[in-house]
């Protein structure tokens, strides 16, 4: 079974500083990778996804992530954060679980709380 | 396109009562997923349903929890005889096809508090 590890439960950072949120996964088969953001008392919004192709993926709100197959990582980065980026960020991995239908299952990490301070 | 609609947004129940959470998927989506988020934890998969069928319920507790997605109407997650440990945010997501490349669209969640 696949697992997703987000190494940091909380990341405090000052406004306009760069940030990296780390994500590692365990699956050895073909994976799709996602980062979601959850603002307080809201649902999840997709930030970006990697399905194939270029390993550097750009998402919304200035975020980007890099897929590193050899290190089984998909770290999220932003060169300069804003107060409004304060939220919970979830990494997720999708792997195929049914060969006949192509159905895939999505597994989430435990989340990283990004706290941007003025 | 109203997105994935969940209600109620907040629900308070006393121990032993029943909780019913509803999820209306996006228009045209026939695949619904329920996830549970316990305090300070990530989302855990509970169940995956298509219209009138449960496809995967491997994440559902064996007792007290059930889910349905009827031909007409929203998907329902039902928790009988709630206990304090059921307090969590329950998220529904929908997809037009089995999820994967087609990203799930999440609702805003239903937050259950058991007193």
Interface residues (C-beta under 8 A of the other chain):
Chain A: X4 X6 X32 X34 X36 X41 X42 X43 X44 X45 X46 X49 X51 X90 X94 X96 X97 X98 X101 X102 X103 X104 X105 X106 X107 X108 X109 X110 X111
Chain B: X4 X6 X33 X35 X41 X42 X43 X44 X45 X55 X56 X91 X98 X99 X100 X101 X103 X104 X106 X107 X108 X109 X111
